[in-house]
Amino acid sequence: MRDTASFTPPAHAHAQAHAPLHSSAITTSTTSTTTYPRLQSQAHPRPTTQPDLVARLPHNVFDIPELLLPICSHLSSHDILQCILVSRHFHTLCIPILYSSISILSAFQFYRFRSPAAQLALARYGSFVRVFKTQYYNILPCFLNPSVDCSNLARIEFPRACRFSDPVVPRGYCQQAVEDADRIVDEGDVSEIRYHQHHLTNMMEKNAATRITDMTISEARAISVLGIFDETTLIALMKKCPRLTVLSMVGFPFDNDLLIRLIANRLSISSASTASAGLRTLELTNLHFCRLKASSIEYLLNHCTPEIEELLLCISYGSRAEVVDLATQEGVQEETMDGTGQESDHSIDTRIGAYPDDAIWNLKKLSLKGDLTGSGTLTWLPLLRRSTWLRSIHMDLFTEHAMDQLASTLSQHCPKVTDMTVRCSTASPQDDDRIADLIRSSTAWTHLSMSFFHGFGPFSTAALVRHSATLETLVLEECDGFGSEDIQRVLSSCPNLRTFRAMTSNGWDFSSTVYLDASEMVDSPWVCHRLENLKIIITGIARPDIRVDQYGEPLAGPLHDGTIEGFDLQRIVYQQLGKLTHLQELWLGHDKQDLDDEDNYHRTEVEGQWRFIDPDEQFECLEFSLRSGLDLLSGLKDLRTLNLDRLQTRIGMSEVQWMAQQWPRLERVIGLVVQGDQVPKHVQWLYDNHPHIALPPVLGNFFTSFS
């Protein structure tokens, strides 16, 4: 995104006429000295000689708009600012590009955008703004000024958690006096920006006088810091933007049903309307509970038109909304349940808008998360059944009934879907058959991500292998039952796989049960040579050099008693990994530690002191030493990230020097630095000689005091 809030337009900018964005609308090509009119047909054309044609040709290649516009579209805002000073012709073509996208994402940009010069520039060139991106809600009133033309604003994005109060004035910010604006604007325009100047001065004085005296925070102080969401501002701006087609709101409270219904009404506008355009992409994300009624979201879903292309909703109602809407919900549920207690298909279909059955719906991406897919009426089913062109779906599932309905609807009504991300939040494990039905709901998955599906079995794995020819991304997180043989089967049967992650140790629920036994790799070579991202746990490797575990207890068994030599098996693993020449991220370590499990804390001899010991520390792993075959990974020239967290490796000076030489694009190594431990010599060598390689410290085992 280009940032126009951090610059001041040149003084002569206001003298230029509003130029259209497209070169086809430009009728003349004007430089500072010469004007070249386009050829016009004449009633009695005179014979044209070759010297006349040569005289009419542009003297400079950059006088041709069709060549200049594509070049300027790839320049930065700083470079375009230099271009507009070259000539009037450059100014006419570059100003629309410069103002086409505005991004306000920092406090400095916030106050620069509300400065007098920036507000006057917005009043002159507001018609060129197509995209506006910000995380500060209080910047929107700038567009409500009657002198600002928002007729061409097509995209409004709040990409981060939105802030509803003014940010702290950044240190070193120098505000422009109103009197300075008199030199570049008319006297009548200065009065319109005096309010912003006065407001900025008050904010700076208030921030300088603010002192935090205690750790308690009152409701009044919270409102002062966080601000209050005044939905009337956004409603007014939406009404002022007739061409608004993309609206993205992340982190909004969504406590006002009127706002949701207004957005729904914009969704329902057909493309045939001449007064205003309907929304074609909508994202509403709420990270906390809101006071919306469930009926308002149902109203929004039922007002979608065939023209909508992307719909991303993540809203949590919470108990307050359910209580408010309890009376209406009970009546709706009684009407929509059949004799078996399940939702009646007929009752759902009658709520769909009055569109013919053969209408083509353009919805290609649908994301429903939060409480939208919870228990009760499946309000998203009517829309999903119409989405015959759907390509991507992201959904949270809370009931087995919702899982069954999703599987059947995708298989019957969405033949083109190839991308699915689902998270299962049911209270009990799922049947292997039910998981397999969900995987079989598409004929050709290319991207498949499944989380918290407890119950993988042979049918689920067989369903995955059916998509081996098309799978490019496969992510299985916290999917119990997906074992070593299943991992090996996927890696040896999916030639187009680029991302594969299979791990069950995110540190929040339970220890890892999904891993790959190195012995499985002996007789079954991998075929996924295009793999770019690999995240698995490889175990079953003999390490007779390690005799004691993290608890100080002796390690027993054939992998540690010296009866098995592990170098041969390690070399097989290295050879398999070394064939993945496109690999960019190799994650063999573990995920975040479970710091909430009290069983991981052990008393020490010191009163009140405890020691955290990670149960997932791995000993049957690759050494990652040159003597064990590390040099077989020399072909990983594109490797950028290496994760070895909680692996008992034997990396020393020769290994890190080899890595720095053989992996020229290496940017990050996780697991070499443990927080609180003394920095070893080979790590210090990396700090001194390759500071561009990040070595983030891991937590490790530590001491703490708590009651």
PyMOL commands that set and color helices and strands:
alter all, ss='L'
color gray80, all
select helices_A, chain A and resi 11-15+23-25+50-56+61-63+65-72+77-83+88-98+107-113+116-128+137-144+178-181+187-209+219-226+231-240+257-267+294-302+318-324+326-336+345-349+371-373+381-386+400-413+432-439+458-465+484-491+518-521+567-578+598-600+626-628+630-633+653-662+681-689
alter helices_A, ss='H'
color red, helices_A
select strands_A, chain A and resi 28-30+35-37+101-104+131-134+155-158+246-250+281-289+310-316+365-370+392-397+419-424+447-451+473-477+499-503+516-517+533-535+538-539+585-587+601-603+609-612+641-643+668-670+702-705
alter strands_A, ss='S'
color yellow, strands_A
deselect
rebuild
show_as cartoon
